[in-house]
């Protein structure tokens, strides 16, 4: 699954249904082969609804 940081860095994490349309605190880990940045969740309890 993919998303973007505040400054439009494209990030990638394995699919987690509870992350869809959410904003979460993450750590950037490394750039993978397709140019996306792998991430790690910092606090699983801090999910917020994404405002459109």
Secondary structure, DSSP 4 states (H G I P E B T S, - for coil): -EEE-TT--EEE----GGGTTEE--EEEEEE-TTSPEEEEES-GGG-EEPP-
